[in-house]
Amino acid sequence: MTRLYGLFLMLGTIALSACNTVEGAGRDMTAAGVAIQQEARSAR
């Protein structure tokens, strides 16, 4: 169980350091959402 917590902690740290700020994380999520919407529209 401790390894699982450690894994989540490491993944969270990597994700936050990749974005640098909460604002950057928001932009990344928005861009991912837009890409998913475009793929869904093209699949119709």
Backbone as a printed PyTorch tensor [residue, N CA C, xyz], in Angstrom:
tensor([[[  0.8260,  -1.1930,   0.0000],
         [  0.0000,   0.0000,   0.0000],
         [  0.8710,   1.2580,   0.0000]],

        [[  1.9990,   1.2000,   0.6890],
         [  2.8870,   2.3580,   0.7370],
         [  3.4830,   2.6320,  -0.6340]],

        [[  3.7450,   1.5800,  -1.3780],
         [  4.2780,   1.7750,  -2.7300],
         [  3.2650,   2.4810,  -3.6210]],

        [[  2.0000,   2.1340,  -3.4370],
         [  0.9380,   2.7620,  -4.2320],
         [  0.8600,   4.2540,  -3.9400]],

        [[  0.9300,   4.6120,  -2.6580],
         [  0.9310,   6.0300,  -2.2940],
         [  2.1500,   6.7450,  -2.8670]],

        [[  3.2800,   6.0920,  -2.8070],
         [  4.4980,   6.6720,  -3.3630],
         [  4.3840,   6.8900,  -4.8600]],

        [[  3.7800,   5.9180,  -5.5440],
         [  3.5900,   6.0370,  -6.9870],
         [  2.6940,   7.2200,  -7.3260]],

        [[  1.5810,   7.3570,  -6.6020],
         [  0.6820,   8.4840,  -6.8450],
         [  1.3540,   9.8160,  -6.5350]],

        [[  2.1450,   9.8370,  -5.5060],
         [  2.8630,  11.0630,  -5.1530],
         [  3.8540,  11.4440,  -6.2490]],

        [[  4.5820,  10.4600,  -6.7580],
         [  5.5420,  10.7370,  -7.8280],
         [  4.8370,  11.1950,  -9.1020]],

        [[  3.7430,  10.5330,  -9.4680],
         [  3.0110,  10.9200, -10.6760],
         [  2.4260,  12.3190, -10.5440]],

        [[  1.8960,  12.6320,  -9.3730],
         [  1.3620,  13.9720,  -9.1410],
         [  2.4420,  15.0340,  -9.2260]],

        [[  3.5940,  14.7500,  -8.6770],
         [  4.7120,  15.6920,  -8.7230],
         [  5.1670,  15.9190, -10.1560]],

        [[  5.2610,  14.8520, -10.9170],
         [  5.6680,  14.9730, -12.3150],
         [  4.6460,  15.7890, -13.1030]],

        [[  3.3650,  15.5110, -12.8720],
         [  2.3120,  16.2330, -13.5910],
         [  2.3470,  17.7180, -13.2610]],

        [[  2.5100,  18.0530, -11.9880],
         [  2.5340,  19.4620, -11.6090],
         [  3.7890,  20.1690, -12.0850]],

        [[  4.9080,  19.4840, -12.0700],
         [  6.1350,  20.1260, -12.5240],
         [  6.1300,  20.3100, -14.0370]],

        [[  5.4250,  19.4470, -14.7420],
         [  5.3380,  19.5860, -16.1880],
         [  4.5170,  20.8110, -16.5620]],

        [[  3.5240,  21.1220, -15.7790],
         [  2.6630,  22.2700, -16.0780],
         [  3.2160,  23.5680, -15.5000]],

        [[  3.9740,  23.4620, -14.4410],
         [  4.6100,  24.5910, -13.7620],
         [  3.6450,  25.3870, -12.8860]],

        [[  2.4170,  25.5790, -13.3030],
         [  1.4620,  26.3420, -12.4980],
         [  0.0790,  25.7260, -12.6380]],

        [[ -0.8090,  26.1270, -11.7780],
         [ -2.1950,  25.6630, -11.8630],
         [ -2.8350,  26.2110, -13.1400]],

        [[ -2.4720,  27.3970, -13.5090],
         [ -2.9980,  27.9840, -14.7420],
         [ -2.5710,  27.1570, -15.9500]],

        [[ -1.3390,  26.7280, -15.9470],
         [ -0.8460,  25.8800, -17.0320],
         [ -1.5720,  24.5540, -17.0790]],

        [[ -1.8850,  24.0060, -15.9150],
         [ -2.6360,  22.7450, -15.8580],
         [ -4.0240,  22.9460, -16.4280]],

        [[ -4.6360,  24.0820, -16.1310],
         [ -5.9570,  24.3850, -16.6820],
         [ -5.9230,  24.4910, -18.1960]],

        [[ -4.8950,  25.1060, -18.7150],
         [ -4.7530,  25.2120, -20.1780],
         [ -4.5780,  23.8320, -20.8080]],

        [[ -3.7730,  22.9960, -20.1530],
         [ -3.5570,  21.6450, -20.6760],
         [ -4.8570,  20.8580, -20.7050]],

        [[ -5.6540,  20.9570, -19.6400],
         [ -6.9280,  20.2350, -19.5900],
         [ -7.9070,  20.7640, -20.6230]],

        [[ -7.9120,  22.0790, -20.8150],
         [ -8.7870,  22.6810, -21.8200],
         [ -8.4050,  22.1970, -23.2130]],

        [[ -7.1300,  22.1770, -23.5000],
         [ -6.6640,  21.7130, -24.8120],
         [ -7.0240,  20.2450, -25.0260]],

        [[ -6.9070,  19.4370, -23.9880],
         [ -7.2750,  18.0240, -24.1040],
         [ -8.7680,  17.8830, -24.3520]],

        [[ -9.5790,  18.6810, -23.6650],
         [-11.0280,  18.6490, -23.8640],
         [-11.4230,  19.0480, -25.2730]],

        [[-10.7890,  20.0670, -25.8020],
         [-11.0650,  20.5170, -27.1700],
         [-10.7070,  19.4180, -28.1690]],

        [[ -9.5810,  18.7740, -27.9650],
         [ -9.1640,  17.6950, -28.8650],
         [-10.1520,  16.5370, -28.8230]],

        [[-10.6460,  16.2060, -27.6450],
         [-11.6220,  15.1180, -27.5260],
         [-12.9200,  15.4910, -28.2280]],

        [[-13.3640,  16.7320, -28.0660],
         [-14.5830,  17.1850, -28.7350],
         [-14.4400,  17.1270, -30.2470]],

        [[-13.2980,  17.5460, -30.7680],
         [-13.0880,  17.5260, -32.2100],
         [-13.0780,  16.0940, -32.7350]],

        [[-12.4640,  15.1810, -32.0140],
         [-12.4490,  13.7760, -32.4380],
         [-13.8510,  13.1790, -32.4090]],

        [[-14.6370,  13.5470, -31.3790],
         [-15.9930,  13.0420, -31.2790],
         [-16.8560,  13.5610, -32.4260]],

        [[-16.6590,  14.8220, -32.7840],
         [-17.4330,  15.3800, -33.9060],
         [-17.0430,  14.7290, -35.2310]],

        [[-15.7670,  14.4610, -35.4110],
         [-15.3270,  13.8650, -36.6680],
         [-15.7250,  12.3880, -36.7620]],

        [[-15.9980,  11.7550, -35.6400],
         [-16.3890,  10.3390, -35.6460],
         [-17.8600,  10.1480, -35.9670]],

        [[-18.6400,  11.2090, -35.9430],
         [-20.0900,  11.0920, -36.2100],
         [-20.3680,  10.6410, -37.5900]]])
